[in-house]
């Protein structure tokens, strides 16, 4: 089953905390998951200031700068993984280096019924 591991961190503190991971550590972890056949995709995101939010209401499109919600932690990246069980997905998430300074939200991917 596919699971999306969403990486959240306080953007201003992400690289300044003693346990903050370097990009090379995150890349090494992603590479090890890929070697095991468990990584489907993964990317880091640019700062939240580069985000835009799109809404469509009554046929009218509105685009605003920034994220949809004001939060203490911002979405910093993601890992899309393949895991046999939720416990395995949680184990993978616990190994994601930014978990030491932020949080990882783990959600099963829902297959859409397109038929």
N, C-alpha and C positions, 0 to 999 in steps of 0.2 A: 504494500500500500504506500502511496505517496504522502509525505508530511511536509508542511512548510514550516520552517524554523525562522521566525522573524526576530531579528536582532535589534534590541532597543537599548539605547544608552543616552545618558545626559551629554548632549553634543559638546558643550563647553568643557566638560571634564574628561571626555573620552580618552584623550592622549596624555593627560597630565597626572593621572592617578598611578601610584606605585605598581599596581597589578595590571595596568593597561597593556594590552597585547600590541605588538608591532604588526604591521601588515604582513611581514614575512611569516610570522607565526600563524596568522589566519590562513595564508596561502598554503602553508605546509599541512595544516589540518584538513583543508579542502582537498588537497592533493591526496592525502591518505584515504579520505572517504571515496574519492574518485577511483583510486587503485583498488579499493574493496568493492567497487561497483555500487556504492550506496549514494553517491552524489549525482543528482540529475542536473542541477544548475545551482549557481551561487554567485552573488555579486555584492559589492559594497556600493552604497549610494552616496551621491554628493551631499553637501550640507543641506539642511532643511530650508535654508534661505533660497535655494534654487528651485524649490517645489512650486507647483501650481495646482490649484484645486478647481475641477470642472464640475458644475452642477447644471442640470437641465430641469427646468420647472415650467410646466405649461408650454412646452415647445421653445422656450427661450433659454439660450446658453449663457451662463455666467462663468467667467474665469477670474479667479482671485489668486494673488501671490501668496505663497506659503502653504503650510499644511492645513488640513481641514480643522483640526482641533489643537488647542493650546494644551500642551502636556509637559511634564517635567522631563520625560525621556522621549527621544525621537527615534523613528525607524532609521537604522543605520545600514541595514543590509539584510540579506536572506540566504538561506540554504534550502534548496528543494531536495529532499532525500527520499530514498526508498528504504522502508523498514518493514520487517515481517509483523511487528507488533508495536503498539503505542509505547510499551516499555523500552523497546529498542530505539524508537525515535527520541524518547526522553534521554536515553543514554548518549545518543549522538549529540543532542542539544547541550547536555552537560559538558561535553568536550569542546564546544565552540568557545574559543578563547575569550571573546568579549563577555561571556557569562560571568566572568570574575568581577566585572565592573558595572554590569547592567543586567539585563534580563533577556531571556529567549522565550518567546511565545511559540508553542508547538501546536499546530492545527492540522488535522487530517484534511487531505484534499478531497473534495466531493466531486465525483464523476457526474458530469452533466448528461441528462437523458436527451440526446439530440435526435432521437428517432421519432 
